[in-house]
């Protein structure tokens, strides 16, 4: 049995060697680009997009290494999964610097960031977001449902949702949804994906608040993502959707305020009780 395990380990390390080499090469490239970024700002968005793509490629290699560990050794490679998560996080950081991390704000607040990446067209933006979403999904699958990383992964998913929304050029989107325009199907598909991501971010932050943290900032983030979703509905003239989202936002705000008041009351009663005992 011990011999079989040693042979499996040997085969595993042989299989992952090319991926480890590629990851090292990508890391060296990242260091070179970061050194250039420190020197000047010309072309920064495109260099950061390159870094994001490379980090997602590295994440895919880490995920392959975990898959090989499962198939050849029968166990997860937690280190590879953690590295994949880190690579996804680094990619998201770069994308936030390119497209911003703004959530419930007018398009004009981040429009200039889109203008700075004109040659990185909308289809390239959409493909990059899809690639990032797939990587995050595979990391979550690798960890499993009850992982300690469940809630941190919610944060990464939500940050990607904000980026996806900020990749939409809202000045041309409605016209681009005309079936006669090139890219119509991809545009519609990505728009619907973005809406789904925003809704999931809102629901996940609400769930995180209810079952894990009770932190008001998680509830506020949930409401912000609903607000972003409402802005898209209003932009498309979907009045019923916008009205329903407005009502939902109002209900969630009342719930948040009520919970906050309840905690303050409980804290005050606890302090009074402590003083009485003294």
ZIVENDA-V698815 format. One record per pair of residues at least 6 apart in sequence whose C-alpha atoms are under 7 Angstrom apart, sorted by the first residue. I is the first residue (numbers start at 1). J is the second residue. Records with the same first field share a line. If there is no record, write none. Layout:
I: J ; J
This chain:
8: 72 ; 73
9: 73
12: 68 ; 69 ; 72
16: 65
19: 61
23: 58
26: 54
30: 51
33: 47
37: 44
45: 98 ; 117
48: 94 ; 98
49: 94 ; 95
51: 91 ; 94
52: 91 ; 92 ; 94 ; 95
53: 91
55: 87 ; 88 ; 90 ; 91
56: 87 ; 88 ; 91 ; 132
58: 87
59: 84 ; 87 ; 88 ; 135
60: 135
62: 80 ; 81 ; 83 ; 84
63: 80 ; 81 ; 84
65: 80
66: 76 ; 77 ; 80 ; 81
69: 75 ; 76 ; 77
70: 76
81: 139 ; 142
84: 139
85: 139
88: 132 ; 136
89: 156
92: 160
95: 163
96: 163
98: 113
99: 113 ; 114 ; 163 ; 166 ; 167
100: 110 ; 163
101: 159 ; 162 ; 163
102: 162
103: 162 ; 224 ; 225 ; 228
104: 224 ; 225 ; 227 ; 228
107: 170
125: 167
126: 190
129: 164
151: 208
154: 204
157: 201
158: 201
161: 194 ; 197 ; 198
164: 194
165: 194
174: 236
176: 184
177: 184 ; 187 ; 188
178: 184
195: 229
198: 225 ; 229
199: 225 ; 226
201: 222 ; 225
202: 222 ; 223 ; 225 ; 226
203: 222
205: 218 ; 219 ; 221 ; 222
206: 218 ; 219 ; 222
209: 215 ; 218 ; 219
219: 256
223: 249
226: 245 ; 249
230: 242 ; 245
233: 239 ; 241 ; 242
234: 242
